[in-house]
C-alpha cells in the first residue's frame, strides 16, 4: 500500500488509524524482538494497518505457528487479505480486537503466546481500550507477552492496571519516534 492511501485512511479515520504514515522497518524489528519464535504456537496481531509488523512476524515465524491478524479498517483488511490469502496458518480477520476471545474460539486456537498491537490507545475511547485489554488478559497465556507501541508514555499507567511487568524501549528511527511497551503478568 502506498503512503498516499495510508494518509487517506488516516484522514478518514484518525482515531482508529493513529498515524499518517506506516511504521518504520526499525520499529517493526523492535516490536517483534521480544518474541521467542522458536516456542510460539500462536501470535495475534491487533491493528496491522498496512502490515509492516505482519511482514516482520511472517518472516520470522515457524511454519506451524499460527498468526491471527485482526483489522477493523476495511480498506486495510482487504489489502492484507489479498496479500496473505495463500499463506498457511495466517488468518486475516475483519473485526475488532474487542472480540478477540470470540475470534480465537472461531479458529479453535487454544493457546496465545504473544499479542502484537499497532492500536493507537491514546486516541481510542477509554472504554474500547479497556475492553481490548480485558480480552487480551483473558486469552494470553500466563507467560505470554503483549507488545504495543505508542508515541508517548501517556498510557503507561493505564497499561499497568492490566500488566504487572512493563519494559519500555524508545525507537528513534521512526516518524515520529515511538515507545515499544513489552507487557507481561
Secondary structure, DSSP 8 states (H G I E B T S, - for coil): --HHHHHHHHHH-HHHH--SS---HHHHHHHHTT--TTT-SEEEEE--TTTHHHHHHHHHS-TTSEEEEEE--HHHHHHHHHHHTT-TTEEEEES-GGGHHHHHHHTT---EEEEEE---TTTS-HHHHHHHHHHHHHHEEEEEEEEEEESSSTTHHHHHTT-SEEEEEEE-SSSS-EEEEEEE-
